[in-house]
Amino acid sequence: MLDKVYSGFGYWDVFIWLLFFAISAALVLFVRSMGRNDYKEGTDQDEIFYGSNPVPEDGADMGVPAASAYWGFVEALKPYYNALIDIHSGIASDYVGYFVLTVAIVAVLVLL
């Protein structure tokens, strides 16, 4: 009776869940152990990376522009963004039309 938890949706095998969490923990510890061991606290390795710029002394001046924070994301999706820029007109009725078209396609897919 202690090895199974009954619910309205069947049963959960407690030992299987414990085994799952034990294997997950072992996998996490293995991946963590593969990290670098040459980190030294209090050296240049401890410094903040500020986009290759000198870190300001005053914390209020610290800020990362969105262009820098999301640079890799934008570069990876550049073909997609270029396609969006090509179809961007700035006219609201165009966007309403895209929305209506998308809702119609989804409705057809749901009804099939």
C-alpha positions as CSV (number, residue, x, y, z in Angstrom):
1,M,0.0,0.0,0.0
2,L,2.9,2.4,0.6
3,D,4.4,2.0,-2.8
4,K,1.4,3.4,-4.7
5,V,-0.5,6.6,-4.4
6,Y,-4.1,6.4,-5.7
7,S,-5.8,9.4,-7.2
8,G,-8.8,10.0,-9.3
9,F,-6.6,9.5,-12.4
10,G,-5.0,6.2,-11.6
11,Y,-2.0,5.6,-9.4
12,W,1.5,6.9,-9.1
13,D,4.3,4.6,-8.3
14,V,6.3,6.3,-5.5
15,F,9.5,4.2,-6.1
16,I,9.5,5.1,-9.8
17,W,9.4,8.8,-9.0
18,L,12.1,8.4,-6.4
19,L,14.3,6.6,-9.0
20,F,13.5,9.4,-11.5
21,F,14.6,12.1,-9.1
22,A,17.8,10.1,-8.1
23,I,18.8,9.7,-11.8
24,S,18.0,13.4,-12.5
25,A,20.2,14.4,-9.5
26,A,23.0,12.2,-10.6
27,L,22.8,13.6,-14.1
28,V,22.9,17.2,-12.8
29,L,25.9,16.5,-10.6
30,F,27.7,14.9,-13.5
31,V,27.1,17.9,-15.8
32,R,28.2,20.2,-13.0
33,S,31.4,18.2,-12.4
34,M,32.3,18.7,-16.1
35,G,32.7,22.5,-15.5
36,R,36.0,24.3,-15.3
37,N,38.1,24.1,-12.1
38,D,40.4,27.1,-12.8
39,Y,38.1,29.8,-11.5
40,K,39.8,32.1,-9.0
41,E,37.8,34.5,-6.9
42,G,39.1,38.1,-6.5
43,T,40.9,38.1,-9.9
44,D,39.9,39.5,-13.3
45,Q,37.7,36.4,-13.7
46,D,35.4,38.0,-11.1
47,E,34.8,41.2,-13.1
48,I,31.5,42.0,-14.7
49,F,31.4,41.6,-18.5
50,Y,29.9,44.9,-19.7
51,G,30.0,44.4,-23.5
52,S,33.8,44.9,-23.7
53,N,33.3,48.4,-22.2
54,P,34.8,49.6,-19.0
55,V,32.4,49.1,-16.1
56,P,31.2,52.4,-14.7
57,E,32.1,53.2,-11.1
58,D,28.6,54.5,-10.3
59,G,26.0,51.7,-10.4
60,A,23.3,54.1,-11.5
61,D,25.1,54.6,-14.8
62,M,25.0,50.9,-15.4
63,G,22.6,49.7,-18.1
64,V,22.8,47.4,-21.1
65,P,20.9,48.6,-24.2
66,A,18.5,46.1,-25.7
67,A,20.6,46.1,-28.9
68,S,23.5,44.6,-26.9
69,A,21.4,42.4,-24.6
70,Y,19.6,40.6,-27.5
71,W,22.3,40.8,-30.2
72,G,22.8,37.1,-30.5
73,F,19.0,36.4,-30.5
74,V,18.5,39.0,-33.3
75,E,21.5,37.7,-35.3
76,A,20.2,34.2,-35.2
77,L,16.8,35.2,-36.4
78,K,17.9,37.8,-38.9
79,P,16.2,36.1,-41.9
80,Y,12.9,36.1,-40.0
81,Y,13.2,39.7,-39.0
82,N,14.1,40.8,-42.5
83,A,11.0,39.0,-43.8
84,L,8.9,40.9,-41.2
85,I,10.5,44.2,-42.1
86,D,9.6,43.6,-45.7
87,I,5.9,43.1,-45.0
88,H,5.7,45.8,-42.3
89,S,3.6,48.7,-43.7
90,G,2.6,50.6,-40.5
91,I,-1.1,50.6,-41.6
92,A,-3.4,49.2,-38.9
93,S,-5.9,47.7,-41.3
94,D,-3.1,45.5,-42.7
95,Y,-2.5,44.0,-39.3
96,V,-6.2,43.5,-38.7
97,G,-6.3,41.6,-42.0
98,Y,-3.3,39.4,-41.0
99,F,-5.1,38.7,-37.7
100,V,-8.4,37.8,-39.4
101,L,-6.5,35.5,-41.8
102,T,-4.6,33.8,-39.0
103,V,-7.9,33.2,-37.0
104,A,-9.5,31.8,-40.1
105,I,-6.6,29.4,-40.7
106,V,-6.7,28.3,-37.1
107,A,-10.5,27.8,-37.2
108,V,-10.2,25.7,-40.3
109,L,-7.5,23.6,-38.7
110,V,-9.5,23.1,-35.5
111,L,-12.6,22.1,-37.5
112,L,-10.8,19.5,-39.5
